[in-house]
Amino acid sequence: MSKRPAKIKNVLENLYHKYSHPRFIDPDPLQFVYLYSRPQDMEIAAFLAALLAYGRVLHIKNSLIRLFAYMGDSPFEFVKNFDRRKRQKIHNFKHRFTTGDCLSDLMKLLRNVLAQYGSIEKFFLQGYNPNDENIVHSLDRFSNSLLTMYAENHNGRLSNGLRFLLPKPSAGSPCKRLNLFLRWMVRDDDIDAGLWKSVDKAKLIVPLDVHMGRLCRILKLYDQKSPSLTAAVKITESFARIQPADPVKYDFALSRIGIRDNCTARYRSSCRLCELYSFCFKS
């Protein structure tokens, strides 16, 4: 390993050991997964929390507090028995441009998934091919299957809100929120829940958004200015050269710099305390 990759690995390992502790999860939406102890509740909570993980961190947190208050003690039972009464219960919910009606459409889909397969994992595995280079094609099959299921019951029509919640890699989306959900479900450490045992974590793709993209450009892992599927795959391949069996290992720790330290890549006096300082201002 050359000097630069070795230096990057050392920095990432230090970040991992610094931040990969439950006390650093708040205000990450992952915290809502651990409100529950039953795997079936954790899986549903994770899926909903990940899909709503867009916008300002505190706005996301407040929206999820409201949503899970509506759902009561068991998100699994709420979705499994979703009906008109429950649809009315969440009718007034709104997170940015995701409405209660949009969430209701999603929950009806999940109700059908649970009725037929018993869990999101078993449904996902219908389109999972362990021989694929990465998770991209499996994720595309997952989103496409859900959207097709909805369209078949609505005269071929799809709502824009549902398209947003269930993006497809084949359309070029980096699918940050779906890849975040997969990281939570597949990886198993002090942060990620590791509920899914049939998906290889080596196949995962980095959940890429503007903030993660900025940090990865600082590390010179890629040079694109906007998040895309191509960028997400390229960044993941760079991490795989450092950690081939677990390329998204450093995602949580690295993103803490953006979430907790409010990194903008513009110099502030506090930058000298950051592990990435030498990459930002001396590389």
DOKEVO-579306 format. One record per residue: residue number from 1; chain; y, z negated, x negated of N, C-alpha, C, CB in turn; residue in one letter. Coordinates in steps of 0.2 Angstrom, whole numbers, plus 5000, padded with zeros to 4 digits. Each point is the difference from the previous one (the first is absolute). Glycine has a CB too. Layout:
N
PT,num,cadena,n_v,n_w,n_u,ca_v,ca_w,ca_u,c_v,c_w,c_u,cb_v,cb_w,cb_u,residuo
PT,NUM,A,Y,Z,X,Y,Z,X,Y,Z,X,Y,Z,X,A
...
END
This chain:
283
PT,num,cadena,n_v,n_w,n_u,ca_v,ca_w,ca_u,c_v,c_w,c_u,cb_v,cb_w,cb_u,residuo
PT,1,A,4994,5000,4996,5006,5000,5004,5006,5000,4996,4994,4994,5009,M
PT,2,A,5011,5011,4992,5006,5000,4996,5004,4994,5001,5000,5013,5000,S
PT,3,A,5006,4987,4996,5004,4994,5001,5003,4999,5007,5002,5001,4987,K
PT,4,A,5001,5005,5015,5003,4999,5007,4996,4998,5006,5008,5009,4996,R
PT,5,A,4986,4994,5005,4996,4998,5005,4997,4993,4999,4997,5011,5001,P
PT,6,A,5002,4987,4993,4998,4993,4998,5006,4995,5002,4992,5004,4991,A
PT,7,A,5014,4998,5007,5005,4996,5002,5001,4999,5008,5006,5003,4989,K
PT,8,A,4993,5003,5014,5001,5000,5008,4994,4995,5002,5005,5012,5001,I
PT,9,A,4989,4989,4997,4995,4996,5002,5001,4992,4999,4992,5010,4998,K
PT,10,A,5011,4988,4997,5001,4993,4998,5006,4998,5005,4997,5002,4988,N
PT,11,A,5008,5002,5013,5005,4998,5005,4997,4999,5007,5009,5006,4993,V
PT,12,A,4987,4999,5009,4997,5000,5007,4995,4994,5001,5001,5012,5000,L
PT,13,A,4995,4986,4994,4996,4994,5001,5004,4994,5000,4991,5006,4993,E
PT,14,A,5014,4994,5004,5004,4994,5000,5003,4999,5007,5003,5001,4988,N
PT,15,A,5000,5004,5015,5002,5000,5007,4995,4998,5005,5008,5009,4997,L
PT,16,A,4986,4994,5002,4994,4998,5004,4999,4993,5000,4995,5011,4998,Y
PT,17,A,5004,4986,4996,4999,4993,4999,5005,4995,5003,4993,5003,4990,H
PT,18,A,5013,5000,5009,5006,4996,5003,5001,5000,5007,5006,5003,4990,K
PT,19,A,4992,5002,5014,5002,5001,5007,4994,5000,5004,5010,5006,4997,Y
PT,20,A,4984,4995,5001,4994,5000,5004,4997,4993,5002,4997,5011,4994,S
PT,21,A,5008,4986,5010,4998,4993,5002,5003,5000,5008,5000,4995,4988,H
PT,22,A,4996,5002,5016,5002,5000,5007,5007,4997,5001,4988,4998,5003,P
PT,23,A,5015,4998,4993,5007,4998,5001,5005,5005,5000,4996,4989,4995,R
PT,24,A,5002,5017,5002,5005,5005,4999,4999,5006,5006,5000,4998,4988,F
PT,25,A,4996,5000,5017,4999,5005,5005,5006,5001,5005,4987,4997,4999,I
PT,26,A,5015,4997,5003,5006,5000,5004,5006,5003,4996,4996,4990,5007,D
PT,27,A,5008,5015,4996,5000,5002,5007,4996,5007,5001,5011,4995,5000,P
PT,28,A,4984,5006,4996,4996,5006,5001,4997,5000,5006,4998,5001,4988,D
PT,29,A,5001,5005,5016,4997,5000,5007,4992,4998,4999,5008,5008,5004,P
PT,30,A,4990,4992,4990,4993,4998,4999,4999,4992,5002,4999,5008,4991,L
PT,31,A,5006,4988,5009,5000,4993,5002,4997,5000,5007,5009,4997,4993,Q
PT,32,A,4992,5008,5012,4997,4999,5007,4993,5001,5000,5011,5004,5004,F
PT,33,A,4986,4999,4991,4993,5001,5000,4996,4993,5000,5001,5011,4995,V
PT,34,A,5003,4984,5001,4997,4994,4998,5002,4995,5006,5000,5003,4988,Y
PT,35,A,5003,4999,5017,5001,4995,5006,4993,4999,5003,5012,5004,5002,L
PT,36,A,4983,5000,4997,4994,5000,5003,4994,4999,4995,5005,5008,5009,Y
PT,37,A,4990,4990,4994,4994,4999,4995,4994,5004,5002,5004,4988,4999,S
PT,38,A,4996,5015,5007,4994,5004,5002,5001,5007,4997,4998,4993,5011,R
PT,39,A,4997,5010,4986,5002,5007,4997,5002,5005,5005,4991,4997,4992,P
PT,40,A,5006,5003,5015,5002,5005,5004,5008,4999,5002,4988,5000,5005,Q
PT,41,A,5014,4994,4995,5007,4999,5002,5005,5002,4994,4997,4990,5007,D
PT,42,A,5000,5008,4987,5004,5002,4994,5001,5008,4999,4995,4989,4995,M
PT,43,A,4999,5014,5007,5000,5007,4999,5006,5003,5005,4988,5000,4997,E
PT,44,A,5012,4998,5009,5005,5003,5005,5007,4998,4998,4991,4999,5009,I
PT,45,A,5010,4995,4989,5006,4997,4998,5003,5004,4994,4997,4989,5004,A
PT,46,A,4998,5013,4991,5002,5004,4994,5002,5007,5002,4992,4993,4993,A
PT,47,A,5004,5010,5012,5002,5007,5002,5007,5000,5003,4988,5003,5001,F
PT,48,A,5013,4992,5003,5007,5000,5004,5005,4999,4995,4995,4997,5011,L
PT,49,A,5004,4998,4985,5005,4997,4995,5002,5006,4995,4996,4988,5001,A
PT,50,A,4999,5016,4997,5001,5005,4995,5004,5006,5003,4990,4996,4994,A
PT,51,A,5008,5006,5012,5003,5005,5003,5008,4999,5002,4989,5003,5005,L
PT,52,A,5013,4990,4996,5007,4999,5001,5003,4998,4994,4997,4996,5011,L
PT,53,A,5000,5005,4983,5003,4998,4994,5005,5005,4997,4990,4993,4998,A
PT,54,A,5015,5008,5006,5006,5005,4998,5006,4997,5002,4993,5010,5001,Y
PT,55,A,5012,4991,4995,5007,4997,5001,5001,4994,4996,5000,5004,5012,G
PT,56,A,5005,4992,4989,5002,4994,4996,4994,4995,5001,5012,5002,5001,R
PT,57,A,4987,4994,4994,4994,4996,5000,5001,4994,5005,4999,5002,4988,V
PT,58,A,5007,4995,5013,5001,4995,5004,4999,5003,5008,5007,4993,4991,L
PT,59,A,4995,5013,5010,5000,5003,5006,4993,5001,5002,5011,5006,4998,H
PT,60,A,4985,4996,4997,4992,5001,5001,4997,4993,5002,5000,5010,4992,I
PT,61,A,5002,4985,5004,4997,4993,5002,5002,4998,5007,5001,4997,4987,K
PT,62,A,5005,5004,5015,5002,4997,5006,4997,5004,5006,5011,4997,4995,N
PT,63,A,4988,5010,5004,4996,5004,5005,4993,4998,5000,5008,5009,4998,S
PT,64,A,4989,4989,4997,4993,4998,5000,4999,4993,5003,4998,5008,4990,L
PT,65,A,5007,4988,5009,4999,4993,5003,5000,5001,5008,5006,4995,4990,I
PT,66,A,4999,5010,5012,5000,5001,5007,4994,5003,5003,5012,5001,4999,R
PT,67,A,4985,5004,4997,4994,5004,5003,4994,4995,5000,5005,5011,4995,L
PT,68,A,4994,4985,5000,4994,4996,5000,5001,4994,5005,4997,5003,4988,F
PT,69,A,5009,4995,5013,5001,4995,5005,4998,5003,5007,5009,4995,4994,A
PT,70,A,4992,5011,5007,4998,5003,5007,4992,5001,5000,5011,5007,5000,Y
PT,71,A,4986,4994,4994,4993,5001,5000,4996,4993,5000,5002,5011,4994,M
PT,72,A,5001,4984,5005,4996,4993,5001,4995,4999,4994,5001,5001,5012,G
PT,73,A,4994,4995,4989,4996,4997,4995,4995,5006,4997,5001,4989,5006,D
PT,74,A,4998,5016,4998,4995,5005,4997,5003,5007,5001,4990,4992,5003,S
PT,75,A,5012,5011,4992,5002,5007,5000,4994,5005,5002,5009,4998,4992,P
PT,76,A,4985,5000,5006,4994,5004,5002,4999,5000,5007,4995,4997,4989,F
PT,77,A,5005,4997,5014,4999,4999,5007,5006,5004,5004,4993,4989,4998,E
PT,78,A,5013,5010,5000,5005,5003,5003,4999,5008,5001,5008,4991,4996,F
PT,79,A,4990,5012,4998,4999,5007,5000,4994,5002,5003,5006,5001,4989,V
PT,80,A,4989,4995,5010,4993,5002,5004,5001,5000,5007,4994,4995,4990,K
PT,81,A,5010,5001,5013,5001,4999,5007,5007,5003,5002,4992,4990,5000,N
PT,82,A,5011,5015,4997,5006,5002,5001,5000,5004,5007,5003,5001,4988,F
PT,83,A,5002,4997,5016,5001,5003,5007,5007,5000,5002,4989,4995,5003,D
PT,84,A,5012,5007,5003,5007,5001,5002,5004,4994,5000,4996,5008,5007,R
PT,85,A,5001,4986,4994,5004,4994,5000,5002,4998,4992,4993,4996,5010,R
PT,86,A,5003,5006,4986,5002,4999,4993,5005,5005,4998,4989,4995,4997,K
PT,87,A,5010,5011,5005,5005,5005,4999,5007,4998,5002,4992,5009,5001,R
PT,88,A,5009,4988,5005,5006,4997,5003,5002,4994,4995,4997,5004,5012,Q
PT,89,A,4999,4993,4985,5002,4994,4996,5003,5002,4994,4990,4994,5004,K
PT,90,A,5008,5012,4993,5004,5002,4994,5005,5005,5001,4990,4997,4994,I
PT,91,A,5011,5005,5013,5005,5005,5001,5006,5000,4997,4995,5001,5011,H
PT,92,A,5008,4993,4988,5007,4999,4998,5000,4999,4992,5003,4995,5011,N
PT,93,A,4991,5006,4986,5000,4999,4993,5003,5006,4997,4990,4994,5000,F
PT,94,A,5014,5005,4994,5003,5006,4996,5000,4998,4993,5007,5004,5011,K
PT,95,A,4991,5001,4985,5001,4999,4993,5003,5006,4997,4991,4992,4999,H
PT,96,A,5016,5008,5000,5003,5007,4998,4999,5005,5006,4999,4997,4987,R
PT,97,A,4997,5008,5011,4999,5005,5005,4993,5000,5002,5008,5007,4995,F
PT,98,A,4988,4988,5004,4993,4999,5003,5001,4995,5006,4994,5002,4989,T
PT,99,A,5005,5001,5017,5001,4996,5006,4993,4997,5003,5009,5008,5003,T
PT,100,A,4992,4988,5002,4994,4997,5003,4995,5005,5003,5007,4990,5002,G
PT,101,A,4996,5015,5001,4996,5005,5003,4996,5004,4994,5008,5001,5010,D
PT,102,A,4995,5000,4985,4996,5003,4994,4995,4996,4997,5010,5006,4997,C
PT,103,A,4991,4987,5003,4995,4996,4998,4994,4999,5005,5009,4994,4994,L
PT,104,A,4993,5007,5012,4995,5000,5006,4995,5006,4999,5008,4994,5007,S
PT,105,A,4995,5012,4991,4996,5006,4999,4995,4998,4994,5009,5008,5005,D
PT,106,A,4994,4989,4990,4996,4999,4994,4994,4995,5002,5010,5002,4993,L
PT,107,A,4992,4993,5011,4995,4995,5002,4995,5002,5004,5008,4992,4999,M
PT,108,A,4993,5013,5006,4995,5003,5004,4995,5004,4995,5009,5001,5010,K
PT,109,A,4994,5003,4985,4996,5003,4996,4995,4995,4996,5009,5009,4998,L
PT,110,A,4994,4986,5000,4996,4994,4996,4995,4997,5005,5009,4998,4993,L
PT,111,A,4993,5001,5013,4995,4998,5005,4994,5004,5001,5009,4995,5006,R
PT,112,A,4992,5012,4994,4994,5005,5000,4996,5000,4994,5007,5007,5007,N
PT,113,A,4997,4992,4987,4996,4999,4994,4995,4994,5000,5010,5006,4994,V
PT,114,A,4993,4989,5008,4996,4993,5000,4994,5001,5005,5011,4993,4997,L
PT,115,A,4990,5010,5008,4995,5001,5005,4994,5004,4998,5009,4999,5009,A
PT,116,A,4993,5006,4987,4995,5005,4997,4997,4998,4994,5006,5009,5006,Q
PT,117,A,4998,4988,4989,4998,4999,4993,5000,4992,4998,5004,5011,4997,Y
PT,118,A,4999,4985,5007,5000,4993,4999,5006,4998,4995,4988,5000,5002,G
PT,119,A,5014,5004,4994,5005,4998,4995,5004,5007,4997,4993,4989,4997,S
PT,120,A,5013,5010,5000,5003,5005,4997,4996,5003,4994,5011,4995,5004,I
PT,121,A,4986,5000,4993,4996,5002,4994,4995,5005,5001,5002,4989,4995,E
PT,122,A,4994,5010,5010,4994,5004,5002,5003,5007,5003,4993,4990,5003,K
PT,123,A,5013,5010,5000,5003,5006,5002,5002,5004,4994,5003,4995,5011,F
PT,124,A,5000,5002,4984,5003,5003,4994,4994,5003,4996,5009,4992,5000,F
PT,125,A,4985,5005,5000,4994,5002,4996,4997,5006,5003,4998,4988,4997,L
PT,126,A,5004,5014,5009,4997,5006,5003,5003,5006,4996,4999,4995,5011,Q
PT,127,A,5007,5004,4986,5003,5006,4996,5001,4999,4993,5006,5002,5010,G
PT,128,A,4990,4992,4988,5001,4998,4992,4994,5004,4997,5005,4989,5003,Y
PT,129,A,4997,5014,4991,4995,5003,4996,5001,4997,4993,5000,5011,5006,N
PT,130,A,4995,4985,4992,5001,4997,4993,5000,5004,4994,4994,4991,5005,P
PT,131,A,5004,5016,4997,5000,5005,4994,5007,5003,4999,4988,5002,5002,N
PT,132,A,5017,4997,5003,5006,5002,4999,5004,4997,4994,5001,5002,5012,D
PT,133,A,5003,5002,4985,5004,4998,4994,5004,4993,5001,5000,5012,4996,E
PT,134,A,5003,4988,5010,5004,4995,5002,4999,4999,5008,5008,5001,4990,N
PT,135,A,4996,4995,5013,5000,4998,5007,5004,5005,5004,4999,4988,4997,I
PT,136,A,5004,5017,5000,5005,5004,5004,4997,5003,5006,5006,5002,4990,V
PT,137,A,4988,5002,5009,4997,5004,5005,4997,4995,5005,4997,5009,4992,H
PT,138,A,5000,4985,5006,4998,4995,5005,5005,4998,5005,4991,4997,4992,S
PT,139,A,5015,5002,5005,5006,4997,5003,5003,5005,5005,5003,4993,4991,L
PT,140,A,4996,5014,5007,5002,5005,5004,4996,5001,5006,5005,5006,4990,D
PT,141,A,4988,4993,5009,4995,5000,5006,5002,4994,5005,4991,5006,4992,R
PT,142,A,5010,4989,5005,5001,4994,5004,5006,5001,5005,4996,4993,4990,F
PT,143,A,5010,5009,5007,5006,5001,5004,4999,5006,5005,5007,4995,4991,S
PT,144,A,4990,5010,5007,4999,5006,5004,4995,4998,5006,5002,5008,4990,N
PT,145,A,4993,4988,5008,4995,4998,5006,5004,4996,5005,4991,5000,4992,S
PT,146,A,5013,4995,5006,5004,4996,5005,5005,5004,5004,4999,4990,4992,L
PT,147,A,5004,5015,5004,5005,5004,5004,4997,5005,5005,5007,4999,4990,L
PT,148,A,4987,5003,5008,4996,5005,5004,4997,4996,5006,4997,5007,4990,T
PT,149,A,5001,4987,5009,4998,4996,5006,5005,4999,5005,4992,4994,4992,M
PT,150,A,5014,5004,5005,5006,4999,5005,5002,5007,5004,5004,4991,4992,Y
PT,151,A,4996,5015,5004,5002,5006,5003,4995,5002,5005,5005,5003,4990,A
PT,152,A,4988,4996,5009,4995,5002,5005,5001,4996,5007,4992,5002,4990,E
PT,153,A,5011,4992,5009,5001,4996,5007,5007,5001,5003,4992,4992,4995,N
PT,154,A,5012,5013,5001,5007,5001,5003,5002,5007,5000,5003,4989,4995,H
PT,155,A,4992,5015,5007,5001,5008,5001,5003,5003,4993,5002,4998,5012,N
PT,156,A,4995,5000,4982,5002,5002,4994,5007,4998,4997,4993,5010,5004,G
PT,157,A,5010,4986,5000,5007,4997,4998,4999,4994,4995,5005,5004,5011,R
PT,158,A,5000,4996,4984,5000,4995,4995,5008,4997,5000,4990,5005,4993,L
PT,159,A,5011,4989,5007,5006,4997,5000,5003,5000,4993,4998,4993,5010,S
PT,160,A,5008,5008,4989,5003,4999,4993,4999,4993,4997,5009,5009,5003,N
PT,161,A,4991,4986,5001,4999,4993,4998,4993,4999,4997,5009,4996,5008,G
PT,162,A,4986,5007,4995,4993,5000,4998,4999,5004,4994,4997,4998,5011,L
PT,163,A,5006,5008,4988,5000,5004,4994,5003,4996,4994,5001,5010,5007,R
PT,164,A,5004,4986,4994,5003,4996,4995,4996,4995,4998,5011,5003,5004,F
PT,165,A,4986,4993,5000,4996,4995,4999,4993,5002,4996,5005,4993,5010,L
PT,166,A,4993,5013,4992,4993,5002,4997,5002,5007,4996,4993,4994,5010,L
PT,167,A,5010,5006,4985,5002,5006,4996,4993,5003,4997,5012,4996,4997,P
PT,168,A,4989,5010,5001,4994,5003,4997,5001,5003,4993,4997,5003,5011,K
PT,169,A,4999,4995,4984,5001,5003,4993,5001,5007,5000,4994,4990,4996,P
PT,170,A,5002,5014,5008,5000,5007,5000,5007,5003,5002,4988,5000,5003,S
PT,171,A,5016,4996,5000,5007,5002,5001,5005,4998,4995,4998,4999,5012,A
PT,172,A,4999,4999,4982,5004,4998,4994,5003,4993,5000,5003,5011,5000,G
PT,173,A,4995,4985,5005,5003,4993,5000,4996,4996,4995,5003,5001,5012,S
PT,174,A,5001,4994,4985,4997,4996,4995,4996,4994,5004,5009,5002,4991,P
PT,175,A,4992,4998,5015,4996,4995,5005,5000,4993,4997,4993,5009,5003,C
PT,176,A,5013,4989,4995,5001,4993,4997,4997,4995,5004,5010,5004,4995,K
PT,177,A,4991,4995,5011,4998,4995,5004,4992,5000,5001,5011,5000,5006,R
PT,178,A,4986,5006,4995,4993,5000,5001,4997,4998,4993,5001,5009,5009,L
PT,179,A,5002,4993,4986,4997,4999,4993,5001,4992,4999,5002,5012,4996,N
PT,180,A,5003,4985,5006,5001,4993,5000,4994,4996,5004,5013,5002,4998,L
PT,181,A,4986,5001,5008,4995,4997,5004,4993,5000,4996,5006,5003,5010,F
PT,182,A,4993,5003,4987,4993,5001,4996,5000,4995,4994,4999,5012,5004,L
PT,183,A,5007,4987,4993,5000,4996,4994,4998,4993,5002,5009,5007,4995,R
PT,184,A,4994,4990,5011,4999,4994,5002,4992,4999,5002,5012,4999,5004,W
PT,185,A,4985,5006,4999,4993,5000,5003,4995,5000,4994,5004,5005,5011,M
PT,186,A,4998,4999,4984,4994,5002,4995,5000,4996,4994,5001,5011,5004,V
PT,187,A,5005,4988,4994,5001,4995,4994,4998,4993,5001,5009,5008,4995,R
PT,188,A,4989,4988,5001,4998,4993,5001,5002,4996,4994,4991,5003,5007,D
PT,189,A,5015,4994,4994,5002,4995,4995,5004,4994,5003,5001,5009,4991,D
PT,190,A,5003,4988,5006,5004,4994,5003,5005,5003,5005,4998,4993,4990,D
PT,191,A,5004,5013,5010,5005,5003,5004,4996,5004,5006,5008,5001,4990,I
PT,192,A,4988,5004,5008,4997,5005,5005,4994,4997,5003,5005,5010,4993,D
PT,193,A,4994,4992,5013,4995,4996,5004,4993,5002,4999,5008,4999,5008,A
PT,194,A,4991,5008,4990,4993,5002,4998,4995,5000,5005,5003,4997,4989,G
PT,195,A,4999,5004,5018,4996,5000,5005,4995,5006,5000,5008,4994,5007,L
PT,196,A,4994,5012,4991,4996,5006,5000,4995,5000,4994,5009,5006,5007,W
PT,197,A,4985,4994,4993,4995,5000,4995,4997,5007,4998,4998,4988,5003,K
PT,198,A,5004,5017,5001,4997,5007,5000,5004,5005,4997,4993,4997,5009,S
PT,199,A,5013,5001,4989,5005,5005,4997,5001,4998,4993,5006,5002,5011,V
PT,200,A,4994,5003,4984,5001,4999,4993,5007,4999,4999,4990,5007,4997,D
PT,201,A,5012,4987,5000,5007,4999,4998,5003,5005,4995,4999,4988,5003,K
PT,202,A,4997,5015,4993,5002,5005,4995,5002,5007,5004,4992,4995,4992,A
PT,203,A,5007,5006,5014,5002,5005,5004,5007,4999,5003,4988,5003,5002,K
PT,204,A,5015,4991,4998,5006,4999,5003,5006,5003,4997,4995,4989,5004,L
PT,205,A,5010,5012,5000,5006,5004,4998,5006,4994,5001,4996,5012,5003,I
PT,206,A,5009,4989,4992,5005,4995,5000,5005,5001,5006,5000,5000,4987,V
PT,207,A,5001,4994,5017,5005,5001,5005,5007,5001,4998,4993,4992,5007,P
PT,208,A,5009,5015,4993,5006,5002,4997,5006,5000,5005,4993,5006,4992,L
PT,209,A,5012,4990,5006,5007,5001,5004,5005,5001,4995,4996,4993,5010,D
PT,210,A,5010,5007,4992,5006,5001,4996,5000,4995,4994,5007,5005,5010,V
PT,211,A,4992,4988,4992,5001,4995,4995,4994,5000,4995,5006,4993,5009,H
PT,212,A,4988,5009,4993,4995,5000,4995,5001,5006,4996,4992,4995,5008,M
PT,213,A,5010,5011,4995,5002,5006,4996,5005,4998,4995,4997,5007,5010,G
PT,214,A,5008,4990,4991,5005,4998,4995,4997,4996,4994,5009,5000,5009,R
PT,215,A,4987,4995,4993,4997,4996,4994,4995,5005,4996,5001,4989,5007,L
PT,216,A,4995,5015,4996,4996,5004,4997,5003,5006,4996,4992,4998,5009,C
PT,217,A,5014,5004,4993,5004,5004,4995,5003,4996,4994,5003,5007,5010,R
PT,218,A,4999,4987,4991,5002,4996,4995,4994,4999,4994,5008,4994,5008,I
PT,219,A,4986,5006,4995,4994,5000,4995,4998,5007,4998,4996,4989,5006,L
PT,220,A,5008,5016,4996,4998,5007,4999,4993,5002,5001,5008,4999,4991,K
PT,221,A,4990,4998,5015,4994,5002,5003,5000,5007,5004,4997,4988,5000,L
PT,222,A,5009,5014,5002,5001,5006,5003,5008,5001,5000,4989,5000,5007,Y
PT,223,A,5013,5006,4995,5007,5002,5000,5003,5003,5006,4999,5001,4988,D
PT,224,A,4998,4998,5018,5002,5003,5006,5005,4995,5003,4990,5006,5002,Q
PT,225,A,5015,4996,5002,5005,4996,5002,4999,4997,5007,5008,5007,4994,K
PT,226,A,4987,4997,5010,4999,4998,5007,4992,4999,5001,5010,5006,5004,S
PT,227,A,4988,4989,5000,4993,4998,5001,4996,5006,5003,5003,4988,5001,P
PT,228,A,4991,5014,4997,4996,5005,5002,4993,4999,4999,5009,5008,4999,S
PT,229,A,4987,4995,5004,4993,4999,4999,4998,5002,4992,4997,5003,5012,L
PT,230,A,5006,5003,4986,4999,5002,4993,5002,4994,4995,5002,5012,5004,T
PT,231,A,5004,4985,4998,5002,4995,4995,4996,4994,5001,5011,5004,5001,A
PT,232,A,4986,4994,5005,4996,4994,5000,4994,5001,4996,5004,4998,5012,A
PT,233,A,4993,5008,4989,4994,5002,4996,5001,5000,4993,4996,5007,5009,V
PT,234,A,5009,4996,4988,5002,5000,4993,5001,4993,4998,5005,5011,5001,K
PT,235,A,4998,4984,5002,5001,4994,4998,4994,4996,5000,5011,5000,5005,I
PT,236,A,4985,5001,5000,4993,4997,5000,4996,5002,4994,5000,4999,5012,T
PT,237,A,5000,5007,4986,4996,5003,4994,5003,4997,4994,4998,5010,5006,E
PT,238,A,5008,4988,4994,5003,4997,4994,4998,4993,4999,5010,5007,5001,S
PT,239,A,4989,4989,5005,4998,4993,5000,4992,5001,4999,5009,4996,5008,F
PT,240,A,4988,5009,4994,4992,5000,4999,4999,5001,4992,4998,5005,5012,A
PT,241,A,5006,4998,4984,4999,5000,4993,5000,4993,4997,5005,5012,5000,R
PT,242,A,4999,4984,5003,5001,4993,4998,4994,4996,5003,5012,5001,4999,I
PT,243,A,4987,5000,5007,4995,4995,5004,4995,5005,5004,5008,4990,5000,Q
PT,244,A,4988,5014,4998,4996,5005,5003,4996,4997,5006,5000,5007,4990,P
PT,245,A,4998,4987,5010,4996,4998,5006,5004,4997,5005,4991,4997,4992,A
PT,246,A,5015,5002,5007,5005,4996,5005,5007,5003,4999,4992,4990,5000,D
PT,247,A,5009,5016,5001,5007,5003,4999,5006,4997,5003,4994,5010,4998,P
PT,248,A,5005,4987,5008,5005,4997,5004,5001,4992,4999,4999,5009,5008,V
PT,249,A,4997,4989,4986,5000,4993,4999,5007,4997,4999,4990,5001,4994,K
PT,250,A,5015,5003,5003,5006,4997,4998,5006,5001,5006,4997,5002,4988,Y
PT,251,A,5001,5001,5018,5005,5002,5005,5003,4994,5002,4993,5009,5003,D
PT,252,A,5004,4985,4999,5003,4995,5003,5005,4996,4995,4990,4998,5007,F
PT,253,A,5007,5001,4987,5004,4997,4995,5007,5004,4998,4989,4995,4995,A
PT,254,A,5010,5012,5004,5005,5004,4998,5006,5000,5006,4992,5007,4992,L
PT,255,A,5005,4993,5014,5005,5001,5005,5004,4993,5001,4992,5009,5006,S
PT,256,A,5006,4986,4992,5003,4994,5000,5007,5000,4997,4989,4994,5000,R
PT,257,A,5012,5010,4995,5006,5001,4996,5005,5003,5005,4994,5002,4989,I
PT,258,A,5004,5003,5015,5004,5003,5005,5002,4995,5006,4996,5011,4997,G
PT,259,A,4999,4986,5005,5000,4995,5006,5004,4994,4999,4990,5005,5004,I
PT,260,A,5007,4991,4990,5003,4994,4999,5006,5000,4996,4989,4995,5001,R
PT,261,A,5011,5010,4994,5006,5000,4995,5005,5005,5002,4993,4997,4991,D
PT,262,A,5006,5007,5015,5005,5005,5002,5002,5005,4995,5004,4991,5008,N
PT,263,A,4991,5011,4989,5001,5005,4994,5004,5007,5003,4990,4995,4993,C
PT,264,A,5015,5007,5004,5003,5006,5002,5000,5005,4994,5007,4994,5008,T
PT,265,A,4991,5004,4986,5000,5004,4994,5007,5000,4997,4990,5007,5004,A
PT,266,A,5014,4990,4998,5007,4999,4998,5001,4994,4996,5005,5007,5009,R
PT,267,A,4998,4993,4985,5000,4994,4996,5004,4994,5003,4999,5007,4991,Y
PT,268,A,4998,4987,5009,5003,4994,5002,4998,4995,4994,4999,5002,5013,R
PT,269,A,5004,4992,4987,4999,4996,4994,4993,4997,5001,5012,4997,5000,S
PT,270,A,4985,5002,5006,4993,4998,5001,4995,5005,4998,5004,4993,5010,S
PT,271,A,4998,5013,4989,4995,5005,4997,4997,4998,4994,5006,5009,5006,C
PT,272,A,4997,4987,4990,4997,4998,4993,4994,4996,5001,5011,5001,4995,R
PT,273,A,4988,4996,5011,4995,4995,5001,4994,5004,5003,5008,4991,5002,L
PT,274,A,4993,5016,5000,4995,5004,5003,4995,5002,4995,5008,5003,5009,C
PT,275,A,4985,4998,4993,4995,5002,4996,5001,5008,4998,4992,4991,5005,E
PT,276,A,5012,5012,4999,5001,5007,4999,5006,5002,4997,4994,5002,5010,L
PT,277,A,5010,4993,4987,5006,5001,4997,5000,5005,4995,5003,4988,5002,Y
PT,278,A,4992,5012,4993,5000,5004,4994,4999,5007,5003,4996,4991,4992,S
PT,279,A,5000,5010,5013,4999,5007,5003,5006,5003,5003,4988,4997,5002,F
PT,280,A,5016,4999,5001,5006,5002,5004,5006,5002,4995,4997,4992,5009,C
PT,281,A,5004,5004,4986,5006,5000,4996,4999,5001,4993,5005,4993,5008,F
PT,282,A,4989,5007,4989,4999,5002,4993,4995,5005,4999,5002,4988,4998,K
PT,283,A,4995,5015,5007,4994,5005,4999,5004,5007,4999,4991,4993,5006,S
END
